[in-house]
Amino acid sequence: MAFSKKQKEAMLAQYEQWVQQSEAVFMLEFKQMNMKEIDAFRAKVREAGGQLHVAKNTLLRIALERAGIKDTGIVEGTTLCGIAPAEAPAIAKIISEVTKNSEVFRIKGGLLDGKMLSEGEVKALAELPPLPVMRARLLGMITTPATQLVRTLAEPARSLAAVVKAYSEKQPAAV
């Protein structure tokens, strides 16, 4: 299907917006996909707050060049872009799960904060835990030393109180 110059300019503007305003853009290769597969894939990505679009390689390369990003050969063949406006690990996880045993889809790489990612780096990003879990772990790591310090400082007073209580229970009360 041929696109007019006006349509190509609109597509290029959209690609530039993805590259500049998204936290991450993941690129996949696809072969003989049918609408049922692509709709199911798009639905999963949409639930996580992302988008999935088939891209024109030439226009995507131009958008990358305008953003000052060097294409490392990822934008070749067929390209399906997974757009992550936020929560890049969540979108990467969905993409990794869908492509794991698929003969239709294959991860080519991606773009994260202006840097190109390889296939392995996208899979590593997918292995990261969700943001709330990471925050909870960090909070736990921060509060653990403080909790241990309070216990250490309170232990002598607690021991002394236990000795005084035991002694008072052992001695008969003086009249």
C-alpha positions as CSV (number, residue, x, y, z in Angstrom):
1,M,0.0,0.0,0.0
2,A,1.5,3.3,-1.1
3,F,1.3,6.3,1.3
4,S,1.0,9.9,0.2
5,K,3.7,12.4,1.2
6,K,1.2,13.9,3.7
7,Q,0.6,10.5,5.3
8,K,4.3,9.8,5.5
9,E,4.9,13.1,7.2
10,A,2.2,12.4,9.8
11,M,3.7,8.9,10.4
12,L,7.1,10.4,10.8
13,A,5.8,12.9,13.3
14,Q,4.2,10.1,15.2
15,Y,7.4,8.1,15.2
16,E,9.4,11.1,16.4
17,Q,6.9,11.6,19.2
18,W,7.3,7.9,20.3
19,V,11.1,8.2,20.3
20,Q,11.2,11.5,22.2
21,Q,8.3,11.1,24.7
22,S,8.2,7.4,25.5
23,E,10.2,5.8,28.2
24,A,11.0,2.9,25.9
25,V,10.3,1.7,22.3
26,F,10.8,-2.1,21.8
27,M,11.2,-3.4,18.3
28,L,10.1,-6.9,17.2
29,E,10.3,-8.8,14.0
30,F,7.1,-10.6,12.8
31,K,6.4,-13.3,10.2
32,Q,3.0,-14.2,8.8
33,M,1.0,-12.8,11.7
34,N,-2.7,-13.0,11.6
35,M,-5.2,-10.5,13.1
36,K,-6.2,-12.8,15.9
37,E,-2.6,-13.0,17.1
38,I,-1.9,-9.3,16.7
39,D,-5.2,-8.3,18.5
40,A,-4.4,-10.5,21.4
41,F,-0.9,-9.1,21.6
42,R,-2.1,-5.5,21.4
43,A,-4.7,-6.1,24.1
44,K,-2.0,-7.4,26.5
45,V,0.2,-4.4,25.8
46,R,-2.7,-2.0,26.1
47,E,-3.6,-3.4,29.5
48,A,-0.1,-2.5,30.7
49,G,-0.4,1.0,29.4
50,G,1.5,0.6,26.2
51,Q,0.8,0.5,22.4
52,L,1.8,-1.8,19.6
53,H,2.2,-0.6,16.0
54,V,3.6,-1.9,12.7
55,A,6.3,0.6,11.6
56,K,7.8,1.7,8.3
57,N,11.5,1.2,8.7
58,T,12.7,4.1,6.6
59,L,10.5,6.6,8.6
60,L,11.5,5.0,11.9
61,R,15.2,5.4,10.9
62,I,14.7,9.0,10.1
63,A,12.9,9.6,13.4
64,L,15.9,8.0,15.2
65,E,18.4,10.1,13.3
66,R,16.4,13.3,14.1
67,A,16.5,12.3,17.8
68,G,20.3,11.9,17.6
69,I,20.2,8.1,18.1
70,K,22.3,5.8,16.0
71,D,20.6,2.8,14.5
72,T,22.6,-0.3,15.3
73,G,21.0,-2.4,12.5
74,I,17.9,-3.2,14.5
75,V,15.5,-1.4,12.1
76,E,15.7,-4.0,9.4
77,G,13.2,-6.4,7.9
78,T,9.7,-6.2,9.4
79,T,9.3,-4.0,12.5
80,L,6.6,-4.1,15.1
81,C,7.0,-1.3,17.7
82,G,6.0,-1.7,21.3
83,I,5.6,1.7,22.8
84,A,6.0,2.2,26.6
85,P,5.1,5.7,27.7
86,A,5.8,4.6,31.3
87,E,6.6,1.3,33.1
88,A,9.0,0.0,30.5
89,P,9.7,-3.2,32.4
90,A,6.0,-4.2,32.4
91,I,5.8,-3.8,28.6
92,A,9.2,-5.6,28.2
93,K,7.8,-8.5,30.3
94,I,4.7,-8.8,28.1
95,I,6.8,-8.7,24.9
96,S,9.3,-11.3,26.3
97,E,6.4,-13.6,27.3
98,V,4.7,-13.4,23.9
99,T,7.9,-13.9,22.0
100,K,9.3,-16.7,24.2
101,N,7.8,-19.7,22.3
102,S,6.5,-17.8,19.3
103,E,7.5,-18.6,15.7
104,V,5.7,-15.4,14.6
105,F,7.4,-12.8,16.8
106,R,11.1,-12.2,17.7
107,I,12.6,-9.4,19.8
108,K,15.1,-7.3,17.7
109,G,16.0,-4.8,20.4
110,G,14.7,-1.5,21.6
111,L,15.3,2.0,22.7
112,L,15.4,3.1,26.4
113,D,16.0,6.7,27.5
114,G,17.7,7.5,24.2
115,K,20.0,4.4,24.1
116,M,19.7,1.4,21.8
117,L,19.1,-1.9,23.5
118,S,20.0,-5.4,22.2
119,E,17.7,-8.4,22.4
120,G,19.4,-9.6,25.6
121,E,19.1,-6.2,27.3
122,V,15.3,-6.1,26.5
123,K,15.0,-9.6,28.1
124,A,17.0,-8.5,31.1
125,L,14.7,-5.5,31.5
126,A,11.7,-7.9,31.4
127,E,13.2,-9.8,34.4
128,L,13.1,-6.7,36.6
129,P,10.3,-6.8,39.3
130,P,7.4,-4.4,39.0
131,L,8.0,-0.9,40.4
132,P,5.8,-1.3,43.6
133,V,7.9,-4.4,44.5
134,M,11.1,-2.6,43.9
135,R,9.9,0.3,46.1
136,A,8.9,-2.1,48.9
137,R,12.3,-3.8,48.8
138,L,14.1,-0.5,48.9
139,L,12.0,0.7,51.8
140,G,12.8,-2.6,53.6
141,M,16.5,-2.1,53.0
142,I,16.4,1.4,54.3
143,T,14.4,0.7,57.4
144,T,16.2,-2.5,58.5
145,P,19.4,-0.8,59.9
146,A,17.3,1.8,61.8
147,T,15.1,-1.0,63.3
148,Q,18.2,-3.0,64.4
149,L,19.7,0.1,65.9
150,V,16.6,0.8,68.0
151,R,16.5,-2.8,69.2
152,T,20.2,-2.6,70.2
153,L,19.7,0.6,72.1
154,A,16.6,-0.6,73.8
155,E,18.0,-4.1,74.8
156,P,19.9,-3.0,78.0
157,A,16.9,-1.2,79.4
158,R,14.7,-4.1,78.6
159,S,17.1,-6.5,80.3
160,L,17.3,-4.3,83.4
161,A,13.5,-4.1,83.6
162,A,13.3,-7.9,83.4
163,V,15.8,-8.3,86.3
164,V,14.0,-5.7,88.5
165,K,10.6,-7.4,87.8
166,A,12.0,-10.8,88.6
167,Y,13.6,-9.5,91.8
168,S,10.4,-7.8,92.9
169,E,8.3,-10.9,92.3
170,K,10.8,-13.0,94.3
171,Q,11.0,-10.8,97.4
172,P,8.0,-10.6,99.7
173,A,6.6,-7.1,100.0
174,A,7.9,-5.1,103.0
175,V,5.2,-3.8,105.4
